[in-house]
Amino acid sequence: MDVQNKSQLVHSTERVDSFLGGKLGIIQSTEYFTLSVDALLLANFIKLPKGNKFKYLDFCSGNGVIPLLLSQRTEAPLNGIELQEPLVDMARRSAKWNGKEDQITFAQGDINDLKHTQGQLYDIISCNPPYFLAESSNATHRLTSHALARHELMLTMEQWVKKASQIMREKGKLFIVHRPSRLDDLIETLLNHHFSIHRIQFIHPKKDLNANGVLIEAIYRGGRRGVKIEPAIVVHEDNNEYTPTLMAMYNGE
């Protein structure tokens, strides 16, 4: 697609941010929740099977960041589902911007309404969910896009973990980014729905600060064989610049 046609995909309130050394452009708007470091870290944390036969779905897909990033690593079909229609539209336009509209599809809908048949079970599901309990949301902003993305107003942890268990193939993998303050709730919920914890990696804003994020790989009905705690990721140097690890992710190195 030429530059002129690409420009028609971007609305006046939007911008296109470049990632992976310019290989990927993602349409974003400050009117909605923009790409966070958490999404970049989750995409990097996801281990994709070899080949292109696996089935993949991204919960709470927002403007499609995670499937778009993964499209640089696989030719397999990638799918996302998002509740907010404007974000779905943005994600679809980003896929078209990158020439990925035949590989990546985004559906607008409520995760709780997802149905499946035995032949449509997923091998991989990723989720960058709302982190915070509904009661912690500012009551005056409960229905804003940002509030829906950050607080469990329309989707609870119990609901998305349960749905993942219903539509996932046995030994399928669920990849999650969340907050350490909810880790006890998350582990309990995963175990209650027959997920075993396989890998954990903590995210620290700086090397001398407590973790403010956690990445988890859980396996559906995969058995309990111990948990691998991977080396922590540090996001910022003391001078607030991104660490080499983060810059390598941004640049796709």
Accessible surface in RSA format (square Angstrom, percent):
REM  Atomic radii and reference values for relative SASA: ProtOr
REM  Chains: A
REM  Algorithm: Lee & Richards
REM  Probe-radius: 1.40
REM  Slices: 20
REM RES _ NUM      All-atoms   Total-Side   Main-Chain    Non-polar    All polar
REM                ABS   REL    ABS   REL    ABS   REL    ABS   REL    ABS   REL
RES MET A   1   109.47  56.7  32.15  21.3  77.31 184.1  46.57  39.6  62.89  83.3
RES ASP A   2    85.45  59.9  71.08  70.7  14.37  34.0  45.76 107.7  39.70  39.6
RES VAL A   3   125.46  82.6 122.98 111.3   2.49   6.0 123.12 107.0   2.34   6.3
RES GLN A   4   130.47  73.0 123.33  90.1   7.14  17.0  38.31  81.5  92.16  69.9
RES ASN A   5    68.94  47.5  66.11  63.9   2.83   6.8   9.14  22.0  59.80  57.8
RES LYS A   6    52.52  25.6  52.52  32.2   0.00   0.0  10.54   9.5  41.99  44.7
RES SER A   7    63.10  53.3  49.55  66.1  13.54  31.2  41.31  88.0  21.79  30.5
RES GLN A   8   128.15  71.7  96.06  70.2  32.10  76.4  43.23  92.0  84.93  64.4
RES LEU A   9    20.55  11.4  19.80  14.2   0.74   1.9  20.55  14.4   0.00   0.0
RES VAL A  10    35.32  23.2  18.78  17.0  16.53  39.8  18.78  16.3  16.53  44.8
RES HIS A  11    92.81  50.7  85.09  59.1   7.72  19.7  55.30  57.0  37.50  43.6
RES SER A  12   121.46 102.6  73.89  98.6  47.57 109.6  59.86 127.5  61.60  86.3
RES THR A  13    78.93  56.1  57.26  58.0  21.68  51.7  56.02  75.2  22.91  34.6
RES GLU A  14    25.91  14.9   6.17   4.7  19.75  47.0   2.25   4.3  23.67  19.3
RES ARG A  15   101.75  42.7  96.22  49.0   5.53  13.2  59.56  81.4  42.19  25.6
RES VAL A  16    49.79  32.8  20.75  18.8  29.04  70.0  20.75  18.0  29.04  78.8
RES ASP A  17    33.70  23.6  30.90  30.8   2.80   6.6  12.61  29.7  21.09  21.0
RES SER A  18    79.40  67.1  52.70  70.3  26.70  61.5  43.97  93.6  35.43  49.6
RES PHE A  19    14.29   7.2  11.33   7.0   2.97   7.7  14.29   8.7   0.00   0.0
RES LEU A  20    19.05  10.6  18.76  13.4   0.28   0.7  18.76  13.2   0.28   0.8
RES GLY A  21    61.10  75.3   0.00   N/A  61.10  75.3  29.47  80.9  31.63  70.8
RES GLY A  22    56.07  69.2   0.00   N/A  56.07  69.2  21.50  59.0  34.58  77.4
RES LYS A  23   152.55  74.4 123.91  76.0  28.64  68.2  81.31  73.2  71.25  75.9
RES LEU A  24     1.29   0.7   0.00   0.0   1.29   3.2   0.94   0.7   0.35   0.9
RES GLY A  25     7.79   9.6   0.00   N/A   7.79   9.6   4.71  12.9   3.08   6.9
RES ILE A  26     0.00   0.0   0.00   0.0   0.00   0.0   0.00   0.0   0.00   0.0
RES ILE A  27     0.00   0.0   0.00   0.0   0.00   0.0   0.00   0.0   0.00   0.0
RES GLN A  28     4.26   2.4   3.96   2.9   0.31   0.7   0.28   0.6   3.98   3.0
RES SER A  29     4.16   3.5   1.64   2.2   2.52   5.8   2.07   4.4   2.08   2.9
RES THR A  30   103.57  73.7  86.18  87.4  17.39  41.4  61.02  82.0  42.54  64.3
RES GLU A  31   102.76  59.0  81.72  61.8  21.04  50.1  41.05  79.4  61.72  50.4
RES TYR A  32    46.82  21.9  45.84  26.1   0.98   2.6  18.73  14.1  28.10  34.6
RES PHE A  33    69.30  34.7  60.78  37.6   8.52  22.2  61.22  37.1   8.08  23.1
RES THR A  34    41.66  29.6  33.57  34.0   8.09  19.3   6.12   8.2  35.54  53.7
RES LEU A  35    27.29  15.2   4.24   3.0  23.05  58.0   7.91   5.6  19.38  52.1
RES SER A  36    33.88  28.6  26.09  34.8   7.79  18.0  29.26  62.3   4.62   6.5
RES VAL A  37    29.69  19.5  25.61  23.2   4.08   9.8  25.61  22.3   4.08  11.1
RES ASP A  38    18.79  13.2  18.49  18.4   0.30   0.7   1.61   3.8  17.18  17.1
RES ALA A  39     7.08   6.5   7.08  10.9   0.00   0.0   7.08  10.0   0.00   0.0
RES LEU A  40     4.90   2.7   4.63   3.3   0.27   0.7   4.63   3.2   0.27   0.7
RES LEU A  41     0.45   0.3   0.04   0.0   0.41   1.0   0.04   0.0   0.41   1.1
RES LEU A  42     0.00   0.0   0.00   0.0   0.00   0.0   0.00   0.0   0.00   0.0
RES ALA A  43     4.45   4.1   4.23   6.5   0.23   0.5   4.45   6.3   0.00   0.0
RES ASN A  44    81.89  56.5  60.30  58.3  21.59  52.0   9.09  21.9  72.80  70.4
RES PHE A  45     6.36   3.2   1.39   0.9   4.98  12.9   5.46   3.3   0.90   2.6
RES ILE A  46     1.22   0.7   0.00   0.0   1.22   2.9   0.00   0.0   1.22   3.3
RES LYS A  47   104.73  51.1  98.66  60.5   6.07  14.5  65.60  59.0  39.13  41.7
RES LEU A  48    34.45  19.2   8.19   5.9  26.26  66.0   9.16   6.4  25.30  68.1
RES PRO A  49    59.98  43.7  40.61  37.0  19.36  70.4  52.63  43.5   7.35  45.7
RES LYS A  50   205.98 100.5 176.11 108.1  29.87  71.1 125.57 113.0  80.41  85.6
RES GLY A  51    49.73  61.3   0.00   N/A  49.73  61.3  34.52  94.7  15.21  34.1
RES ASN A  52    69.52  47.9  58.44  56.5  11.08  26.7  15.30  36.8  54.22  52.4
RES LYS A  53   197.27  96.2 170.85 104.8  26.42  62.9 117.21 105.5  80.06  85.3
RES PHE A  54    15.94   8.0   6.54   4.1   9.40  24.5  10.16   6.2   5.79  16.6
RES LYS A  55    84.23  41.1  81.22  49.8   3.01   7.2  35.46  31.9  48.77  52.0
RES TYR A  56     0.26   0.1   0.00   0.0   0.26   0.7   0.00   0.0   0.26   0.3
RES LEU A  57     6.65   3.7   6.65   4.8   0.00   0.0   6.65   4.7   0.00   0.0
RES ASP A  58     1.39   1.0   1.39   1.4   0.00   0.0   0.00   0.0   1.39   1.4
RES PHE A  59     0.36   0.2   0.00   0.0   0.36   0.9   0.00   0.0   0.36   1.0
RES CYS A  60    30.84  23.3  14.94  16.7  15.91  37.4  14.13  35.8  16.71  18.0
RES SER A  61     8.22   6.9   0.28   0.4   7.95  18.3   1.34   2.9   6.88   9.6
RES GLY A  62    17.66  21.8   0.00   N/A  17.66  21.8  17.33  47.6   0.32   0.7
RES ASN A  63     7.69   5.3   6.75   6.5   0.94   2.3   0.10   0.2   7.59   7.3
RES GLY A  64     0.00   0.0   0.00   N/A   0.00   0.0   0.00   0.0   0.00   0.0
RES VAL A  65     7.74   5.1   7.58   6.9   0.16   0.4   7.58   6.6   0.16   0.4
RES ILE A  66     6.90   3.9   6.39   4.8   0.51   1.2   6.39   4.6   0.51   1.4
RES PRO A  67     0.00   0.0   0.00   0.0   0.00   0.0   0.00   0.0   0.00   0.0
RES LEU A  68     0.00   0.0   0.00   0.0   0.00   0.0   0.00   0.0   0.00   0.0
RES LEU A  69     8.54   4.8   6.14   4.4   2.39   6.0   6.29   4.4   2.24   6.0
RES LEU A  70     0.33   0.2   0.33   0.2   0.00   0.0   0.33   0.2   0.00   0.0
RES SER A  71     3.67   3.1   0.00   0.0   3.67   8.4   0.00   0.0   3.67   5.1
RES GLN A  72    64.60  36.1  29.23  21.4  35.37  84.2  12.95  27.6  51.65  39.2
RES ARG A  73   119.31  50.1  81.48  41.5  37.83  90.1  60.02  82.0  59.29  35.9
RES THR A  74    16.17  11.5   4.18   4.2  11.99  28.6  12.03  16.2   4.14   6.3
RES GLU A  75   143.98  82.7 125.17  94.7  18.81  44.8  47.33  91.5  96.65  78.9
RES ALA A  76     0.00   0.0   0.00   0.0   0.00   0.0   0.00   0.0   0.00   0.0
RES PRO A  77    80.90  59.0  79.46  72.4   1.44   5.2  80.15  66.2   0.75   4.7
RES LEU A  78     0.21   0.1   0.00   0.0   0.21   0.5   0.00   0.0   0.21   0.6
RES ASN A  79    42.77  29.5  42.77  41.3   0.00   0.0   9.63  23.2  33.14  32.0
RES GLY A  80     1.73   2.1   0.00   N/A   1.73   2.1   0.02   0.0   1.72   3.9
RES ILE A  81     7.53   4.3   7.27   5.4   0.26   0.6   7.48   5.4   0.05   0.1
RES GLU A  82    15.91   9.1  14.18  10.7   1.72   4.1   3.41   6.6  12.49  10.2
RES LEU A  83    60.49  33.7  52.82  37.8   7.66  19.3  52.82  37.1   7.66  20.6
RES GLN A  84    24.63  13.8  19.01  13.9   5.62  13.4  13.37  28.5  11.27   8.5
RES GLU A  85    96.39  55.3  93.25  70.5   3.14   7.5  47.59  92.1  48.80  39.8
RES PRO A  86    55.78  40.7  50.32  45.9   5.46  19.8  54.06  44.6   1.72  10.7
RES LEU A  87     4.74   2.6   4.74   3.4   0.00   0.0   4.74   3.3   0.00   0.0
RES VAL A  88     0.57   0.4   0.22   0.2   0.35   0.9   0.57   0.5   0.00   0.0
RES ASP A  89    48.12  33.7  47.81  47.6   0.31   0.7   7.90  18.6  40.22  40.1
RES MET A  90     4.58   2.4   4.58   3.0   0.00   0.0   2.86   2.4   1.72   2.3
RES ALA A  91     0.19   0.2   0.19   0.3   0.00   0.0   0.19   0.3   0.00   0.0
RES ARG A  92   114.98  48.3 109.51  55.8   5.46  13.0  43.17  59.0  71.80  43.5
RES ARG A  93    27.60  11.6  26.68  13.6   0.92   2.2  25.16  34.4   2.44   1.5
RES SER A  94     0.00   0.0   0.00   0.0   0.00   0.0   0.00   0.0   0.00   0.0
RES ALA A  95     1.57   1.4   1.57   2.4   0.00   0.0   1.57   2.2   0.00   0.0
RES LYS A  96    91.36  44.6  90.01  55.2   1.36   3.2  35.67  32.1  55.70  59.3
RES TRP A  97    48.75  19.6  46.40  22.5   2.35   5.5  39.36  21.0   9.40  15.2
RES ASN A  98    31.52  21.7   6.29   6.1  25.23  60.7   9.74  23.4  21.78  21.1
RES GLY A  99    59.28  73.1   0.00   N/A  59.28  73.1  29.04  79.7  30.25  67.7
RES LYS A 100    49.63  24.2  48.32  29.6   1.31   3.1  17.57  15.8  32.06  34.1
RES GLU A 101    79.75  45.8  66.34  50.2  13.41  31.9  35.77  69.2  43.98  35.9
RES ASP A 102   144.16 101.0 109.68 109.2  34.47  81.5  40.89  96.2 103.27 103.0
RES GLN A 103    26.33  14.7  19.12  14.0   7.22  17.2  19.53  41.6   6.80   5.2
RES ILE A 104     4.76   2.7   0.00   0.0   4.76  11.5   0.00   0.0   4.76  12.9
RES THR A 105    74.20  52.8  69.91  70.9   4.29  10.2  65.93  88.6   8.27  12.5
RES PHE A 106    10.06   5.0   2.29   1.4   7.77  20.2   3.16   1.9   6.91  19.8
RES ALA A 107    51.35  47.2  48.03  74.1   3.32   7.6  50.55  71.2   0.80   2.1
RES GLN A 108    87.04  48.7  62.31  45.5  24.73  58.9  12.24  26.0  74.80  56.7
RES GLY A 109    18.53  22.8   0.00   N/A  18.53  22.8  17.55  48.2   0.98   2.2
RES ASP A 110    42.38  29.7  35.84  35.7   6.54  15.5   9.80  23.1  32.58  32.5
RES ILE A 111     9.32   5.3   7.14   5.3   2.19   5.3   7.14   5.1   2.19   5.9
RES ASN A 112    49.41  34.1  34.11  33.0  15.30  36.8  20.49  49.3  28.93  28.0
RES ASP A 113    96.22  67.4  85.61  85.2  10.62  25.1  28.10  66.1  68.12  67.9
RES LEU A 114    40.22  22.4  35.70  25.5   4.52  11.4  38.60  27.1   1.62   4.4
RES LYS A 115   177.84  86.8 152.01  93.3  25.82  61.5 102.31  92.1  75.53  80.4
RES HIS A 116    78.36  42.8  55.70  38.7  22.66  58.0  29.64  30.5  48.72  56.7
RES THR A 117    82.92  59.0  76.72  77.8   6.19  14.8  74.79 100.5   8.12  12.3
RES GLN A 118   136.63  76.4 126.67  92.6   9.96  23.7  65.02 138.4  71.61  54.3
RES GLY A 119    56.11  69.2   0.00   N/A  56.11  69.2  37.94 104.1  18.18  40.7
RES GLN A 120   100.28  56.1  99.43  72.7   0.85   2.0  27.47  58.5  72.82  55.2
RES LEU A 121    15.26   8.5  15.26  10.9   0.00   0.0  15.26  10.7   0.00   0.0
RES TYR A 122    45.54  21.3  45.54  25.9   0.00   0.0  12.30   9.2  33.23  41.0
RES ASP A 123    34.90  24.4  32.00  31.9   2.89   6.8  11.00  25.9  23.90  23.8
RES ILE A 124     3.27   1.9   3.27   2.4   0.00   0.0   3.27   2.4   0.00   0.0
RES ILE A 125     0.00   0.0   0.00   0.0   0.00   0.0   0.00   0.0   0.00   0.0
RES SER A 126     0.00   0.0   0.00   0.0   0.00   0.0   0.00   0.0   0.00   0.0
RES CYS A 127     0.00   0.0   0.00   0.0   0.00   0.0   0.00   0.0   0.00   0.0
RES ASN A 128    35.86  24.7  26.69  25.8   9.17  22.1   4.39  10.6  31.46  30.4
RES PRO A 129     3.08   2.2   0.00   0.0   3.08  11.2   0.00   0.0   3.08  19.1
RES PRO A 130     8.84   6.4   8.76   8.0   0.07   0.3   8.80   7.3   0.04   0.2
RES TYR A 131    15.13   7.1  14.93   8.5   0.20   0.5  14.40  10.8   0.73   0.9
RES PHE A 132    54.02  27.0  52.62  32.6   1.41   3.7  54.02  32.8   0.00   0.0
RES LEU A 133    74.39  41.4  72.48  51.8   1.92   4.8  72.48  50.9   1.92   5.2
RES ALA A 134    27.02  24.8  25.30  39.0   1.72   3.9  25.30  35.6   1.72   4.6
RES GLU A 135   140.42  80.6 105.64  79.9  34.78  82.8  66.40 128.4  74.02  60.4
RES SER A 136    70.92  59.9  37.92  50.6  33.00  76.0  48.33 102.9  22.59  31.7
RES SER A 137    12.34  10.4   1.21   1.6  11.13  25.6   0.29   0.6  12.04  16.9
RES ASN A 138    89.12  61.5  73.29  70.8  15.82  38.1  31.91  76.8  57.21  55.3
RES ALA A 139    78.53  72.2  58.41  90.1  20.12  45.8  58.54  82.4  19.99  52.9
RES THR A 140   111.79  79.5  78.18  79.3  33.61  80.1  82.25 110.5  29.54  44.7
RES HIS A 141    96.81  52.9  95.80  66.6   1.01   2.6  64.09  66.1  32.72  38.1
RES ARG A 142    94.83  39.8  92.49  47.1   2.34   5.6  27.67  37.8  67.16  40.7
RES LEU A 143   150.76  84.0 128.95  92.3  21.81  54.8 129.77  91.1  20.99  56.5
RES THR A 144    55.19  39.3  48.00  48.7   7.19  17.1  52.29  70.2   2.90   4.4
RES SER A 145    16.14  13.6   7.92  10.6   8.22  18.9   8.38  17.8   7.76  10.9
RES HIS A 146    73.93  40.4  73.88  51.4   0.05   0.1  48.31  49.8  25.62  29.8
RES ALA A 147     8.68   8.0   4.41   6.8   4.27   9.7   7.97  11.2   0.71   1.9
RES LEU A 148    34.27  19.1  23.86  17.1  10.41  26.2  24.15  17.0  10.11  27.2
RES ALA A 149    33.70  31.0  14.08  21.7  19.62  44.6  22.90  32.3  10.80  28.6
RES ARG A 150    83.33  35.0  82.21  41.9   1.12   2.7  19.73  27.0  63.60  38.5
RES HIS A 151    26.52  14.5  26.32  18.3   0.19   0.5  19.51  20.1   7.01   8.2
RES GLU A 152    13.52   7.8   7.70   5.8   5.83  13.9   1.46   2.8  12.06   9.8
RES LEU A 153    34.64  19.3   5.43   3.9  29.21  73.4   6.97   4.9  27.67  74.5
RES MET A 154    96.97  50.2  80.12  53.0  16.84  40.1  66.24  56.3  30.73  40.7
RES LEU A 155    17.94  10.0  16.72  12.0   1.22   3.1  16.72  11.7   1.22   3.3
RES THR A 156    51.00  36.3  51.00  51.7   0.00   0.0  48.28  64.8   2.73   4.1
RES MET A 157     7.34   3.8   7.02   4.6   0.32   0.8   5.17   4.4   2.17   2.9
RES GLU A 158    84.27  48.4  81.75  61.8   2.52   6.0  49.85  96.4  34.42  28.1
RES GLN A 159    67.61  37.8  63.82  46.6   3.79   9.0  18.95  40.3  48.66  36.9
RES TRP A 160     0.32   0.1   0.32   0.2   0.00   0.0   0.06   0.0   0.27   0.4
RES VAL A 161     0.00   0.0   0.00   0.0   0.00   0.0   0.00   0.0   0.00   0.0
RES LYS A 162    97.96  47.8  97.96  60.1   0.00   0.0  40.38  36.3  57.58  61.3
RES LYS A 163    22.38  10.9  21.90  13.4   0.48   1.1   6.47   5.8  15.91  16.9
RES ALA A 164     0.00   0.0   0.00   0.0   0.00   0.0   0.00   0.0   0.00   0.0
RES SER A 165    14.39  12.2   9.36  12.5   5.03  11.6   1.90   4.0  12.49  17.5
RES GLN A 166    71.56  40.0  58.54  42.8  13.02  31.0  30.42  64.8  41.14  31.2
RES ILE A 167     1.77   1.0   1.77   1.3   0.00   0.0   1.77   1.3   0.00   0.0
RES MET A 168     4.72   2.4   0.00   0.0   4.72  11.2   0.00   0.0   4.72   6.3
RES ARG A 169    87.81  36.9  87.81  44.8   0.00   0.0  40.62  55.5  47.19  28.6
RES GLU A 170   105.46  60.5  89.93  68.0  15.53  37.0  25.32  49.0  80.14  65.4
RES LYS A 171   112.96  55.1  99.66  61.1  13.30  31.7  70.67  63.6  42.29  45.0
RES GLY A 172     4.53   5.6   0.00   N/A   4.53   5.6   4.53  12.4   0.00   0.0
RES LYS A 173    65.63  32.0  65.63  40.3   0.00   0.0  28.48  25.6  37.14  39.6
RES LEU A 174     0.00   0.0   0.00   0.0   0.00   0.0   0.00   0.0   0.00   0.0
RES PHE A 175     0.00   0.0   0.00   0.0   0.00   0.0   0.00   0.0   0.00   0.0
RES ILE A 176     0.30   0.2   0.30   0.2   0.00   0.0   0.30   0.2   0.00   0.0
RES VAL A 177     0.00   0.0   0.00   0.0   0.00   0.0   0.00   0.0   0.00   0.0
RES HIS A 178     0.27   0.1   0.24   0.2   0.03   0.1   0.24   0.3   0.03   0.0
RES ARG A 179    51.22  21.5  51.09  26.0   0.13   0.3  11.55  15.8  39.67  24.0
RES PRO A 180    37.73  27.5  25.37  23.1  12.36  44.9  25.73  21.2  12.00  74.6
RES SER A 181    92.14  77.9  57.40  76.6  34.74  80.0  57.97 123.4  34.17  47.9
RES ARG A 182    22.02   9.2  21.95  11.2   0.07   0.2  14.65  20.0   7.37   4.5
RES LEU A 183    32.03  17.8  31.92  22.8   0.11   0.3  32.03  22.5   0.00   0.0
RES ASP A 184   104.61  73.3  90.62  90.2  13.99  33.1  49.70 117.0  54.91  54.8
RES ASP A 185    58.32  40.9  56.52  56.3   1.80   4.3  11.34  26.7  46.98  46.9
RES LEU A 186     0.33   0.2   0.33   0.2   0.00   0.0   0.33   0.2   0.00   0.0
RES ILE A 187    49.76  28.3  49.76  37.1   0.00   0.0  49.76  35.8   0.00   0.0
RES GLU A 188   107.10  61.5 102.80  77.8   4.30  10.2  33.21  64.2  73.88  60.3
RES THR A 189    15.66  11.1  15.01  15.2   0.65   1.5   0.65   0.9  15.01  22.7
RES LEU A 190     0.00   0.0   0.00   0.0   0.00   0.0   0.00   0.0   0.00   0.0
RES LEU A 191    66.25  36.9  49.78  35.6  16.47  41.4  50.52  35.5  15.73  42.3
RES ASN A 192    97.87  67.5  73.19  70.7  24.68  59.4  20.05  48.3  77.82  75.2
RES HIS A 193    28.44  15.5  27.83  19.3   0.61   1.6  16.89  17.4  11.55  13.4
RES HIS A 194    96.19  52.6  84.47  58.7  11.72  30.0  57.18  58.9  39.01  45.4
RES PHE A 195     2.68   1.3   0.00   0.0   2.68   7.0   0.77   0.5   1.91   5.5
RES SER A 196     8.52   7.2   7.71  10.3   0.81   1.9   4.98  10.6   3.54   5.0
RES ILE A 197    12.32   7.0   6.66   5.0   5.66  13.6   6.66   4.8   5.66  15.4
RES HIS A 198    70.99  38.8  69.50  48.3   1.49   3.8  40.01  41.2  30.98  36.1
RES ARG A 199    10.03   4.2  10.03   5.1   0.00   0.0   2.08   2.8   7.94   4.8
RES ILE A 200    11.23   6.4  11.23   8.4   0.00   0.0  11.23   8.1   0.00   0.0
RES GLN A 201    22.11  12.4  22.11  16.2   0.00   0.0   0.00   0.0  22.11  16.8
RES PHE A 202    54.99  27.5  54.85  34.0   0.14   0.4  54.85  33.3   0.14   0.4
RES ILE A 203     3.27   1.9   3.27   2.4   0.00   0.0   3.27   2.4   0.00   0.0
RES HIS A 204    40.30  22.0  40.30  28.0   0.00   0.0  30.27  31.2  10.03  11.7
RES PRO A 205    29.91  21.8  28.48  26.0   1.43   5.2  29.91  24.7   0.00   0.0
RES LYS A 206    46.73  22.8  46.73  28.7   0.00   0.0  20.05  18.0  26.68  28.4
RES LYS A 207   145.37  70.9 117.08  71.8  28.29  67.4  99.54  89.6  45.83  48.8
RES ASP A 208   112.95  79.1  76.80  76.4  36.15  85.5  40.78  96.0  72.17  72.0
RES LEU A 209    88.64  49.4  82.92  59.3   5.72  14.4  85.72  60.2   2.92   7.9
RES ASN A 210   135.87  93.7 123.29 119.1  12.58  30.3  30.08  72.4 105.79 102.3
RES ALA A 211    27.46  25.2  10.21  15.8  17.24  39.2  10.21  14.4  17.24  45.7
RES ASN A 212    69.17  47.7  65.59  63.4   3.58   8.6  27.78  66.9  41.40  40.0
RES GLY A 213     0.61   0.8   0.00   N/A   0.61   0.8   0.61   1.7   0.00   0.0
RES VAL A 214     0.31   0.2   0.04   0.0   0.26   0.6   0.04   0.0   0.26   0.7
RES LEU A 215     0.19   0.1   0.19   0.1   0.00   0.0   0.19   0.1   0.00   0.0
RES ILE A 216     0.38   0.2   0.38   0.3   0.00   0.0   0.38   0.3   0.00   0.0
RES GLU A 217     0.65   0.4   0.65   0.5   0.00   0.0   0.00   0.0   0.65   0.5
RES ALA A 218     0.00   0.0   0.00   0.0   0.00   0.0   0.00   0.0   0.00   0.0
RES ILE A 219    26.31  15.0  26.31  19.6   0.00   0.0  26.31  18.9   0.00   0.0
RES TYR A 220    25.11  11.7  25.11  14.3   0.00   0.0   7.81   5.9  17.30  21.3
RES ARG A 221   114.77  48.2  97.64  49.8  17.13  40.8  33.32  45.5  81.45  49.4
RES GLY A 222     9.35  11.5   0.00   N/A   9.35  11.5   1.22   3.3   8.13  18.2
RES GLY A 223    44.22  54.5   0.00   N/A  44.22  54.5  35.08  96.3   9.14  20.5
RES ARG A 224   171.66  72.1 138.77  70.7  32.89  78.3  55.97  76.5 115.69  70.1
RES ARG A 225   211.44  88.8 169.07  86.2  42.37 100.9  71.95  98.3 139.49  84.5
RES GLY A 226    55.65  68.6   0.00   N/A  55.65  68.6  38.76 106.4  16.89  37.8
RES VAL A 227    70.23  46.2  40.01  36.2  30.22  72.8  41.27  35.9  28.96  78.5
RES LYS A 228   116.55  56.9 108.84  66.8   7.71  18.4  72.74  65.5  43.81  46.7
RES ILE A 229   104.93  59.7  77.43  57.7  27.50  66.3  77.43  55.8  27.50  74.6
RES GLU A 230    24.96  14.3  19.44  14.7   5.52  13.1   3.98   7.7  20.98  17.1
RES PRO A 231   111.72  81.4  99.45  90.7  12.27  44.6 110.82  91.5   0.90   5.6
RES ALA A 232    56.41  51.9  27.57  42.5  28.84  65.6  27.76  39.1  28.65  75.9
RES ILE A 233    10.80   6.1   8.57   6.4   2.23   5.4  10.80   7.8   0.00   0.0
RES VAL A 234    42.21  27.8  38.06  34.5   4.15  10.0  38.06  33.1   4.15  11.2
RES VAL A 235     8.90   5.9   8.90   8.1   0.00   0.0   8.90   7.7   0.00   0.0
RES HIS A 236    55.27  30.2  53.73  37.3   1.54   3.9  32.32  33.3  22.95  26.7
RES GLU A 237    71.89  41.3  69.57  52.6   2.32   5.5  21.03  40.7  50.86  41.5
RES ASP A 238    91.72  64.2  72.75  72.4  18.98  44.9  37.39  88.0  54.33  54.2
RES ASN A 239   104.51  72.1  78.45  75.8  26.06  62.8  43.95 105.8  60.56  58.5
RES ASN A 240   100.87  69.6  85.70  82.8  15.17  36.5  25.36  61.0  75.51  73.0
RES GLU A 241   111.02  63.7 108.38  82.0   2.63   6.3  29.19  56.5  81.83  66.8
RES TYR A 242    73.06  34.1  60.23  34.3  12.83  33.4  35.77  26.9  37.29  46.0
RES THR A 243    11.55   8.2  11.55  11.7   0.00   0.0  11.55  15.5   0.00   0.0
RES PRO A 244   100.52  73.3  90.14  82.2  10.38  37.7  96.39  79.6   4.12  25.6
RES THR A 245    68.24  48.5  60.87  61.7   7.37  17.6  30.54  41.0  37.71  57.0
RES LEU A 246     0.00   0.0   0.00   0.0   0.00   0.0   0.00   0.0   0.00   0.0
RES MET A 247    81.96  42.4  81.93  54.2   0.02   0.1  72.27  61.4   9.69  12.8
RES ALA A 248    29.08  26.7  28.00  43.2   1.08   2.4  28.51  40.2   0.57   1.5
RES MET A 249    21.27  11.0  12.58   8.3   8.69  20.7  18.63  15.8   2.64   3.5
RES TYR A 250    38.95  18.2  37.59  21.4   1.36   3.6  26.62  20.0  12.33  15.2
RES ASN A 251    57.69  39.8  48.40  46.8   9.29  22.4   7.39  17.8  50.30  48.6
RES GLY A 252    43.18  53.3   0.00   N/A  43.18  53.3  15.29  42.0  27.89  62.5
RES GLU A 253   160.04  91.9  92.05  69.6  67.99 161.9  72.30 139.8  87.75  71.6
END  Absolute sums over single chains surface
CHAIN  1 A    12443.4       9947.8       2495.6       6591.4       5852.0
END  Absolute sums over all chains
TOTAL         12443.4       9947.8       2495.6       6591.4       5852.0
